[in-house]
C-alpha cells in the first residue's frame, strides 16, 4: 500500500511540475499580452506597406518599444516564444488566452 501511495504522490508531483515554466520564460499573462500587441503591430505594417523590406526597421523599432514598456528584452521574448512553440500544452493555453482577449475587444 505504501508503494502505491508513493507512486501516486510522485505522479502528482510530476504532473504539477509540468505546468511550471522554467526560469527565464515569460508567464502566460505577460506572454499573451505581448504576442497580441506584436501581432497587431505586424498586421498594421503588413497592411500598410505590404513588402516586408519596406517596413522592417519601423516594425523592429515598434516591437522593441512594446517590449520595453513591459520591461522585457527581445531575447527573453524570443526565448519564451520558442519555449511555448515547443510545448503544445503551453502553446494551447497561450492561443486560448489570445483568442479570449481578442474576442472581448471585438465584442
N, C-alpha and C positions, 0 to 999 in steps of 0.2 A: 504494500500500500504506500509506503514511503517513497519507493521508486516512482510510482505512478504520480504521486503528488509533486515530486521533484521535477519530473518530466513536464507536467503542466505548468509549473512555475517557470521553468526555463523557456517553454514555448511562449508563455505570456510575456516574459521579459524581452524575448527576441522580437515578438510582434510589436511591442511598444517602442523598441529601439528603431524599428524600421520606419516609423513616422517622423523621427527626429532628423533634422537636417544637419549635415556636417558643418564644422566651423568654417566660416567664410562664405557660406551660401545664404543669400538673402531669404528672409522669411516670406511666406506666401503672400501676405497682405502687401508688403513693400514691392515684391516682385510683380504682382498683378497690376499694381498702380503704375509701375514703370513701363511694363510691357504695353499697357493700354495707352499711356501718353506717347510712347515712342511709335506705336502703330499709327496713331492719329497724325503725328508729325510726318512720318514716312508717306502716309496716304496723301497728305496735303502737298508735299513736294512732288510726288509722282503725278498727281492730277494736274498740278500747275505747270510743270516743266516737261514731264514725260520721259526725257532721256536722262538716265542716272548721272552721266558725266557732267551734265549742266548744273546739277544741284548737290553734288556730293559734299563739297566743302560747307555749304549752308546747312545741309542735313546734319553733318557731323557736329557742327557748332551748336545747333539746336538740341541735339541729343545730349551733348556734353553739358549744356546749360541745365537741361532737365535733370540729369544725374546729379549735378552739383547742388541743385535745390534740395535734394533729399539726403545729401551727404554720402553719395555713392560714387565710386570710381568706375570708369568704363571696364577696367579689368575685372572688378568684382561682379559687375552686371553680366559680363560675357561668361565668366566662370559659372555663375548661377544659372544662366540661360542654358549652358551645356549640361549642367547637372540635371536640371528639370527635363531637358530633352532626353537624357539617358535613363531616366527613371519614370516609366509610364504612369505609376500611381501618383507621383507628384505633378507630372505634366497634366494629367486629367484634372487634378484639383486646381491647377493654375488656369486651365481652359474654362472650367466651370465658374471660377471666380471672375474671369474676364467677361464671360457671357452674361453673368448676373449683373455685373456692374454696368456693362454697356446697354443691356436691355432696360435697366432702370433709367438710364439717361435718355433713351429713345421715347419711353412712355411717359 
